[in-house]
Amino acid sequence: MVETRDNPGAKLELELRRGALVLAVLSQLRIAQYGYSLRQALAERGMAIEEGTLYPLLRRLESQGVLSSEWRIEDGPPRRYYRLNDAGEALLAELTDSWNALVATMGGLLKGDGT
């Protein structure tokens, strides 16, 4: 969606997407991944993310204590792999519950039945 004066919803759509981004990233880090593989996994599932958004988010989540990381040298250059730690697993479960409750609430609101 392209933001123009004729399309004020584009900015709001971007805000909705940003709100879901942390949950999307956490959901893919149950197994260790490096930045590019994580971007690919998200894009394949319809959640494309720019490098300039992803890497600062990964560093922030690690500094908040929900991700662990390690450098690995395999086939090719050294890569930093990220994975949920125990706190990250707990956060993912909490956010998943919150997301599911929000989806149910919004589903009712959007249908107009208020439940």
N, C-alpha and C positions, 0 to 999 in steps of 0.2 A: 504494500500500500504506500503510495507516494504522498507526502505531506504537501498540501497546497491550501490556499485560502478556501477553496471549494471542497476540501476534504479534511475537516478538523478531526475526524476520527483516527487519522493516521498516528497522531501523537499519543492519543489514548490507547490505541492498539499496541504501540511500542511500550507504554508503561505497563500494560497487562503482561506482555511478554517478559519484560525485565523482572517482574515480580515472580515469574515462574522459573527463571533461569537458575537460581540456586538449587531448587529442587531437581531440576533436570540434570544439572552437573552432578549433584550428589548421587542421583539414581544410577549414574553410569560409572561411579567410582567404587562399586562393591568389589570390582576387580581392578588391579593396578593398571593404570594407563598413563601414557605420556601425552603432552598437549595435543599433538597432531592426531593421535589415535582417538582421543576424546572428542576433538572437533569433528572427526569423521563419523564417529558413533552417533553423535548428536544430530549431525546433518542428515544421516541416513534415516533418522527417526523424525525428521521434519523440524528440528530445532537448530538451525544454522546459527553459528556464533563466530564473531570476528576474533582474531588473535588478540587485538587490543582490548577486548572485553574479557576473554577467557583467562589469560595469564595473570592479570591483576586479581581476578576473582579467585583463582587457585591460591595465589600468595596470601590473600586475605583470609580464606578459609583455613589455610595452614596456620597462619598466625593466631586465628581464633581457636585453634586446638582441635579441629574436627577432621583434619587430613594429616596423613603421614606421607613423607616423600623420601625417595632415595635415588641416587644417581646409578644408572646401569650402563655398562658398555657391552653391547651385544653386536649384532651385525650393523656396523655403521658408527655414527658419532655417539658420544655419550648423551643419554637422555634422562631427564628427571621424571620419574614415575610417581604418580599420586594415587593414594588409596584411602578409603575411609578408615579411620581408627575406631576404637570402641565408642568414643564420644560422637564421632560422625555417624556411626550406625544408629545410635540413639537419636541423634538429631534427624536423620533421614526418616526414622519411624514416626517421630513426633510431627514432622512437617508433612509426611504422607497422610497421617490421620487428619491434620488440619486441612490439607488440600481436599481430601475426600469429603469432609464435612462442608467445606465451602462450595464444592461442585454440587453437592446435594441441595444446599440452600439456594444457590443460584439457579439450579434447574427448576426448582419450585417457583422462584420469583419470576423467571423468564417465561414459564408456562402461564403465569398469572394466577396460580392457585394458592400462593402464599405459604406453601408448606415445604 
